[in-house]
Amino acid sequence: MIRHEEKETAVSIGLKLFEIFKQGECETAMLMTGDTDIAPALRMVKKYYPKGEIGFLFPYKRKNKELAQMANFSRNIKKERYIQYQFPDPFILSDGASIKKPISW
């Protein structure tokens, strides 16, 4: 059985978010997630950088009311939009090798 497990992804994203605001690298950040594990980092950024704006793009069927309320703005991604942003199938790498998209996608 194949199982996928996230490891510290939200923590890493949260730290990077704080870092880019601290260093003045951006005024507005857009995150694509519906995972509330990012909420503590969002609170921290908003506390120390209240002029910074943070928005969310919620993946299909992943809208999160808590994150939407904390954000300056949010949008939902419709299922039909995903196909528009996928790599071509097959995807040809710079060395000429190709990667084929799984049938289940």
N, C-alpha and C positions, 0 to 999 in steps of 0.2 A: 504494500500500500504506500503510495506517494503522499507525503504530507509536507506542506509548506508552513514555515513558522517565521514570524518576524522577530528580529533581535535588535532591540534598542533603536529602532527606526525613528519613533516619535521623539525620543530623547535627543538623537542626533539632529533631527530637523529643528527641534526647539532651540538647541544650543546655537545652531547656525543662524537661526532667525534673530536671536538675541545679539549675536556677533555682528551681523550686517547692520543692524540698527545702531549698535554701539559705535561702530566704525564710520557711521554716516554714509554707508554704501547705498542706501535706498531710503525712500520716504514712504513707499507703498510696497507691500509684499502680497502675493497671491499664492495660496496654498491649495493643492488639490488633495483633499482628504475629507473623510467624515468621521475620523477616529478621534475620540475625545481625549486620548492620551496626550495630545498636543495642547490641551487646555491650560495646564499650569504654565507652560512656556508663554502662551499667549497672554495670560494674566500678567506675567512678569514683564514682558515687552511693553504692554500697555501702561503698566505702572511707571516704568523708567523712561519710556519714550512715548508719552501720550499724544504727541503730534503725528506719530507714525500711523499709517493706515494698514490694516491687515484684512484681507478678504479671503473668501473660500470659494472654490469651485468644487461642488459636491459631485462625486461620481454617481452614475446612475444607481438609483435606489439606496443611496447612502447619505441622504440629507440628515443633518443633526441640528436640532433646535438649539441646544446649548451653544454650539459653536456659532451658529447663525446670529444668535443674540449678542455674543461677545464681539463679533466681527463688525467692521465698518460697512461691509457689503458682502453679499454672497449670491451665487448663481448655481443653478442645477444643470448638470449636463444631461442632455437627452440621449437615450440609447442610440438613436439614429446618427448622432454626431461622431461616434467612435470610429466608424468606417472611414470617415473623411480624413482622419489623422493617423491612420496606420501606414506603416512602411509598405512599399510594394511587395508582392509575393511572386517569386522569391526575391529576397533582398540580397544584392550582390555587394560583397565586402571589397575593400580596396585591393586585396590580394587575389581577387577573382573568385574566391569561394562564395557559395551561396547558402543562404539560410531560408528554409521553407517554413511557412506558417503552419502550425498544427491544424488539422481539419476541424477540431473542436472550437477554434476561434471563429 
